[in-house]
């Protein structure tokens, strides 16, 4: 029987997942300050950047769709090792990209590897968390992940301004290799007891799994809650760096902004997870989306770029109230024996939101000035806040 780990950041056997989350967060986020503008340098315009991200979301969606088959055929530990190795190679190859077709191919691989890594670590965390403390465990997992997301943009933005984009890509490749070495040492050399080979077969088709997932109204609520949250993340990661650069600031400012935006997530998420274990998710989720939407709308009416950056930072307080709740709520209504089949359906929230945000952004930019992005996205998130207040359970 698998040992249950109460707090994986304190328990020496579960701490590996916290460190893996931190390494992954750093690796993924160190390119955030530069990547939208790196893409813009190849495709030419803000609208084309939006269309590129929308196209990549389609490929990410395909990755989420095939993930149940991958997890049935390949063990989680093998997935982690292959994904880290391919991620490192991908970051190196990005240095040599000059054509949009090359960028499409490499970005598809990068996004798939990131998706599989996130899914694998999240499933490890769920399997080693006590059911009654699941909210607390999710909060702790996200705290360590967000420490990585705090350090990554800060370092990446500074290196880009001081040296250039090439050095940032090599940094991401190096941390991917370090993550691979760390995991390999824990798994093969130390034979870490918390790392369990797991591969589950299934007789069910994709259509069956999709119907099964959405047949539960609580899983449906978790899906749309995550979809809304990820749309905010997608908006922030694409349009905040573009807004910063067009406002006359440097990549260093982009990195500083993205790092500072993570602070609320580090500070509040463990507490929010504990609150959810006792009182449910209705109040923090609706309040979180209300804060995000309200600040985005306020930015539309503000003529001061520096003030607007401050408002964008404050919007992340709302995100920190929501982020640890989604997988907590999902896993409360997802039997462990079905997680390999159904978790991939849930993870389509990432590519769907990754598509919707830039696709909507491209439409807005085709007809309206840049600032209307804040008004329209803010209005949508405010509407979502109202909907969740009505449909989520009071306790």
Secondary structure, 3 states (H helix, E strand, C coil): CCCCCCCCCCCCCCHHHHHHHHHHHHHHHCCHHHHHHHHHHHHCCHHHHHHHHHHHHHHHHHHHHHHHHHHHHCCHHHHHHHHHHHHHHHHHHHCCCCCHHHHHHHHHHHHHHHHHHHHHHHHHHHHCCCHHHHHHHHHHHHHHHHHHHHHHHHHHHHHHHHCCHHHHHHHHHHHHHHHHHHHHHHHHHCCCCCCCCCCCCCCCCHHHHHHHHHCCHHHHHHHHHHHHHHHHHHHHHHHHHHHHHHCCCCHHHHHHHHHHCCHHHHHHHHHHHHHHHHHCCHHHHHHHHHHHHHHHHHHHHCCCHHHHHHHHHHHHHHHHHHCCHHHHHHHHCCCHHHHHHHHHHHCHHHHHHHHHHHHHHHHHHHHCCCCHHHHHHHHHHHHHHHHHHHHCCCC
